[in-house]
Amino acid sequence: MPNDRSQPPGLGRRAFVSLPLAAAAAARAVIDEYDPANVKLAHRTPWNASDDELLFLKQIGLRWVRLEYGAQDPRVDAVRKAQQRFAGFGLGIHSAVHAAYRSLKIQLGQPGRDEDIETYRTFLRSLGQLGIPVAAYDFHPANTYTTAMVERRGYRAREFNLGDFRTKVEKQRFDREYSAAEIWDYYTYFVKAVLPVAEVAGVKLALHPDDPPLAKMNGVAKLFVNYDGYRRAEQIAAGSPAWGIRFCVGTWAEGGNQMGKDVFEMIRDFGGRGKLHDVDFRNVTAPLPRFIETFPDDGYLDMYQVMKTLRQVRFNGTAVPDHVPELAGDTGIRRAGTAYCIASMRAMLRRANEEVG
């Protein structure tokens, strides 16, 4: 019988035939994008997004969203309607935001805060009943995110310039200044009121850092501007299984070496202890005093290494593009920019899955 010259030298026919099967088995060992144990690519989506917008998210391969619920009815039947509508487009809600926690009564310790806290507690109970596992929140009542819109590589993006903020934008927002001690008291009151409800409901609270990470803005102290702030918040939570963080990669990159731990150390610390519940996947051009918010491939951080580190700590929550820049023709949810971000994130996730397994 003549030799089969298509066969690599040194391999018998049986071994050669088995090569495609071995390759297929190796491919199957790589975790699938939609495996529940994997990072969940998602997008911040308002409760009243149009059917056309939800269809777009489905078309670019998303299966998860972070629901931006505004100040809508927090009761379970109302939230269920949004959940069912999104499900009609193959979109599950993995995390959700309700505006009740942004009440100045809560964040500045004003009369009537207990009523607003109860609204938020009702929302947490609703999430628990509907199997929505994460509620994201922040605590910065006098924040300024942006000082200008600028052009970067031809697209429009948000800029923060500390010099411009201090000289042209900043003003005392309220009738007096608020110290860090006061804001810590108000945060502690809020979180101790909602954590027990979250625990019973089976919902994780995910605390966003202060963006940008400045100790005081517009006359009000900010708390979550570095690692020490997060550590103190964790101590206040007193070991509650419901407490954790919504880690904004962009915010942390804005602080540079002033944050106490870098982006990768934060992921390994909180992610390694199961305290990382939600991720904003954003890049910036540089640390403070001036930065521009960019697409994932256009900033100073290696966002592939960020994605790889998330996989290494077995993070399986949502990662969303954050503050999506504006491409030509973009309106509304910025479809072109969103598709660009998700495609970039998907490529990074697939490579990370191959490397980490």
Phi, psi and omega in degrees: 000129182295154177292145174272102187285352175280352183274129178302143179298143176089356179248133171288163181302318183296318179294321181295316180297330184282348183301312179300325179294320178295320179296320179296320179296320179296320179297322181293337182286342178282130184296136181286150180304325186262009174297136180303336181277357186264166170302137181258107176292133187210180177216148175289121189227123180293152182300332183256024175304144182288162175302322181295322178292320178294322176297320177301314179299321176296319183295330180269012169091012179280145175238358184223153174223160163258114184284120173266098193267357179060219179251032183290169179308119184278356185287156193298323182295323179291315179295324179299323179299316177296317180299316181292321179295315178296321181299331177298342177252015179074021184250122175264150177264115181260330175218159186211152181233127173243137188288354183303323183291342180280358178307132177294336175298322178283310191280345175241015173063038184269161176303142181094001183294331182297325178294319179290324175297321179295324175301316180291322177298321177299318178299317179297319177298320179296315178302316180300316181294332183263003178073024176267114197275347189226137172240119182264146180205166175221178183209073177216089190288350182229046189273148167237118184273328194220141174253343180194158166259130185228169176262134180222115181056028179091346177261162180264134184214165181275137177241145167235122179241113185299321179298315178296321180298311184293327187261334187241335190249316190296137173207156179293118189284327186240186187286350177203173176273156179237128183278166176298322180299320179293313182295323174299318178299317182291320177297315182299317179300314181295309188291327177288337177280331186258334182301315180300324178292317178298320179299312180296322182284344183077031182249139177265131174270129185242109187270121179278142175287168179281125185241117355285161186278075177247143186292336180208138177219134174054034176087006182233130178293148176242149192254321192256064186250004179192180182299321182299323178298317177295320180296320178294320178298321178294322178294322177297324179291345172053046175079011180300131178291349182271350183269140175190194186236149165260105189271113176268106182300319181298315179301315182294323177293330178297329183278342178057227185279007177269000190271351180089321171220146179278179184305315185288322177295323178295317179296317181292323181291294185287322177294322180292341179253012178072024182252009178256113189248341186202146184225132168263118189260092186220147178247161176222163184285330187190164171289169172308147028267355179217135176211158172240137178278127191239174167292160185305328185270003194238016179244192184272344177276146171276097186289338173296318179295329175297311180298318180297320180294322175302318179292325182295328178268007177063037174295130181231023174270195182271144170239123185239146169293141190237133179051057187300125176298166188255119174267169182304130178085357182288135171218173174057240181276013175056068188299314182297314179296320179296315179298321178299314180297312183295320178297318178296315181295322180295318178297317178296318182294318180296318178294318179297321178299320179294320184281321185269323178083000000 
